[in-house]
Amino acid sequence: MKGRLASLLAVALLAGIAPAAARQPAQARFFPDPSSVFAADIAFNRLAAEKGLWAAYRTVAAEDAVLLTPQPQSARIWLKGRKDDPALAMTWQAYRAFVSCDGRMAATTGTWRRRDGTGGEFVTLWRRDRKGDWKWAFDSRAPGPVLAEAPEALEGRVARCKGGRPVGGREGAPPPRGRQAAAPLPDDGSLTLDYDVKEDGSRDVRLSVWNGSGYDVVVDSRAGASR
C-alpha cells in the first residue's frame, strides 16, 4: 500500500500539482456563498451540453485539476486532444454544495446520467481563480444508483470557523484509511477531501466539513470502477 501511494504521489508531482500555499495568495478571501457554487456547476453542465463534455472540462478546469478515471490523472494531460463521443454525453445535477470558511474552496455533489441510461454519483472540488471565478480542481464520477426524483430543496453549507479553527490546517481531520488527499485544499483546513482507488478500479471518496469543533463527514462514497 505504501508503495502504491508513493507512486500516486509521484504521478501528482509529475502532473505539476503544487502545494496549496504555493498556488494561492495568503491574503485572498471571498464571501463563502453556496449559491455561487451551484451557479458554477449549472453553467458547467450547460457548457457540456452546448460544446461537448470534454470541451467543457477543459474550459472550466484549474491548471492543476485532477480527474479520477478511475486512477488520478492530470486533467490537462488526460483531456489533451480527447474528442467527445455523443454516446457518452452526460448531464448532471448538484444537490449539495459546501464552501470553506475563507470562500476560496467548495465542493458540489449530486447525480449524473448518460444517454445510455447509466449514471451515478459525482463529487467535484472547486477553487476560485485570481479573478474570483470558480474552476473545478478535482472530479470523481462513479457509477451507482441515480435518484428517481430530485430533492425538494438544495442543500448549501458553509464551514463554521467561529469559536475554533482547525489547528495547523487539516490537523484533526478524519484519519485517512489508506487514502490520499485530493489536491488542492483550502489553507484554513475547513474543507477536506480524500480518496482511495483500489486495484480493481473501485474508489472511495470522502468529503469532510469543519463544524467549529470537529469535522462532519458529509460524503462517504464507495463505488465501482467507471467514468
C-alpha positions in Angstrom: 0.0 0.0 0.0 2.8 2.4 0.9 4.5 1.8 -2.5 1.2 2.4 -4.4 0.5 5.6 -2.5 4.0 6.8 -3.2 3.6 6.1 -6.9 0.3 8.1 -6.9 2.1 11.0 -5.2 4.8 10.8 -7.9 2.2 11.0 -10.6 0.7 14.1 -8.9 4.1 15.7 -8.7 4.8 15.0 -12.4 1.4 16.4 -13.3 2.5 19.7 -11.7 0.3 19.7 -8.7 1.9 22.2 -6.3 1.2 22.7 -2.6 -1.8 24.9 -1.9 0.3 27.5 -0.1 2.4 28.0 -3.2 -0.6 28.3 -5.5 -2.9 30.8 -3.7 -2.3 34.3 -2.3 -2.2 34.0 1.5 -4.5 37.1 1.9 -7.1 36.1 -0.7 -10.6 35.9 0.8 -14.0 35.7 -0.7 -17.6 35.6 0.6 -18.5 32.0 1.2 -21.6 31.7 -0.9 -23.0 28.2 -1.8 -25.4 29.7 -4.4 -22.4 30.9 -6.5 -21.0 27.3 -6.5 -24.4 25.9 -7.6 -24.4 28.5 -10.4 -20.9 27.5 -11.5 -21.9 23.8 -11.6 -25.1 24.6 -13.6 -23.0 26.7 -16.1 -20.5 23.8 -16.3 -23.3 21.4 -17.1 -24.8 23.8 -19.7 -21.5 24.2 -21.4 -21.1 20.4 -21.7 -24.5 20.2 -23.4 -23.5 23.0 -25.8 -19.9 22.4 -26.6 -19.3 18.7 -25.6 -18.3 17.1 -22.3 -14.5 17.2 -22.7 -14.5 20.6 -24.2 -16.4 21.8 -21.1 -14.0 20.0 -18.8 -11.0 21.7 -20.5 -12.7 25.2 -20.4 -13.6 25.1 -16.7 -10.6 23.2 -15.3 -8.0 24.7 -13.0 -4.5 24.4 -14.3 -3.6 21.6 -11.8 -7.0 19.9 -11.9 -7.1 16.2 -11.2 -9.6 13.6 -12.6 -10.3 10.1 -11.2 -10.5 8.0 -14.3 -10.6 6.0 -12.0 -6.8 6.5 -11.3 -5.8 10.1 -10.5 -4.8 11.8 -13.7 -3.7 15.4 -14.5 -6.8 16.7 -16.3 -4.6 18.9 -18.5 -2.7 15.8 -19.8 -5.7 13.4 -19.9 -8.0 15.8 -21.8 -5.4 16.9 -24.4 -6.7 16.0 -27.8 -9.6 14.0 -26.5 -12.7 14.1 -28.7 -16.3 13.9 -27.5 -18.3 10.8 -28.1 -22.0 11.7 -28.4 -22.9 8.2 -27.0 -21.2 9.2 -23.7 -22.9 12.6 -23.4 -23.5 13.4 -19.8 -25.8 15.6 -17.8 -25.8 16.1 -14.0 -27.5 17.9 -11.1 -25.8 19.1 -8.0 -28.0 18.7 -4.9 -25.5 19.8 -2.2 -22.7 22.4 -2.1 -20.2 23.0 0.7 -17.9 26.0 1.0 -14.7 26.6 3.1 -14.6 29.4 5.7 -12.5 31.6 3.5 -14.7 31.2 0.5 -11.8 30.0 -1.7 -12.7 26.3 -1.9 -16.0 24.5 -2.4 -17.4 21.1 -3.3 -20.6 20.0 -5.1 -22.1 16.5 -5.1 -25.1 15.0 -6.8 -26.0 12.6 -9.6 -25.0 12.2 -13.2 -26.7 10.4 -16.2 -25.6 9.4 -19.7 -27.8 8.9 -22.7 -27.4 5.1 -22.4 -29.2 5.2 -19.0 -26.1 4.7 -16.8 -25.4 7.1 -14.0 -24.1 7.5 -10.5 -22.8 10.0 -8.0 -20.3 12.8 -8.6 -18.1 14.8 -6.3 -16.4 18.0 -7.7 -14.0 20.2 -5.8 -13.9 23.8 -6.9 -11.3 26.6 -6.4 -11.5 30.3 -7.1 -9.0 31.6 -9.6 -7.3 35.0 -9.4 -10.4 36.7 -10.8 -12.6 35.1 -8.2 -14.2 32.7 -10.8 -14.9 29.1 -9.8 -12.7 26.5 -11.6 -13.1 22.7 -11.0 -9.9 21.3 -9.3 -10.9 17.6 -8.6 -13.6 15.5 -10.1 -14.9 11.9 -9.5 -17.9 10.4 -11.3 -18.5 6.9 -10.2 -21.3 4.5 -11.2 -24.2 3.9 -8.9 -27.9 4.5 -8.2 -29.5 7.7 -9.5 -32.2 9.5 -7.6 -35.6 8.9 -9.2 -36.7 12.4 -8.2 -34.7 15.5 -7.4 -34.8 16.6 -3.7 -37.3 19.3 -3.0 -34.6 21.7 -1.9 -30.9 22.1 -2.5 -28.5 22.0 0.5 -25.9 24.7 0.9 -23.5 24.8 3.8 -20.5 26.9 4.8 -17.9 25.5 7.1 -18.1 27.1 10.6 -14.9 28.6 11.9 -16.1 30.9 14.6 -15.3 29.7 18.0 -12.4 27.5 16.8 -10.5 26.9 13.6 -8.7 23.7 12.6 -5.2 23.8 14.2 -2.4 23.7 11.7 -4.5 23.4 8.6 -6.1 20.0 8.3 -4.9 18.6 11.7 -7.7 16.9 13.4 -9.4 15.8 10.2 -10.9 12.3 10.0 -7.9 9.9 9.7 -7.2 8.6 6.2 -8.0 4.9 5.5 -5.1 4.3 3.2 -6.2 7.4 1.4 -4.6 10.2 -0.5 -5.7 13.9 0.0 -7.2 15.5 -3.1 -5.1 18.5 -4.2 -5.7 21.3 -3.8 -7.3 22.0 -0.4 -8.0 25.3 1.4 -5.3 26.7 3.7 -7.8 27.1 6.5 -8.4 23.4 6.7 -12.2 23.8 6.9 -12.9 21.6 3.9 -11.1 18.3 3.3 -11.5 15.7 0.5 -9.6 12.5 0.3 -9.9 9.3 -1.8 -8.6 5.8 -2.3 -8.6 3.9 -5.6 -8.4 0.1 -5.3 -6.6 -2.3 -7.6 -9.8 -3.2 -9.3 -10.5 0.5 -10.1 -13.2 0.9 -7.5 -13.0 4.1 -5.5 -13.8 5.7 -2.1 -14.2 9.4 -1.9 -14.8 11.3 1.4 -15.6 14.9 2.0 -15.5 16.5 5.4 -16.5 19.9 6.7 -15.4 21.7 9.8 -18.2 22.5 12.3 -16.4 24.7 14.7 -15.0 22.0 16.9 -14.6 19.0 14.7 -15.2 17.5 11.2 -18.6 16.3 9.9 -18.2 13.7 7.1 -20.8 14.9 4.6 -19.9 12.5 1.7 -18.5 9.0 2.1 -18.9 7.4 -1.3 -17.9 3.8 -2.2 -18.4 2.9 -5.9 -17.2 0.6 -8.6 -14.9 1.5 -11.5 -16.1 3.6 -14.4 -16.2 7.2 -15.6 
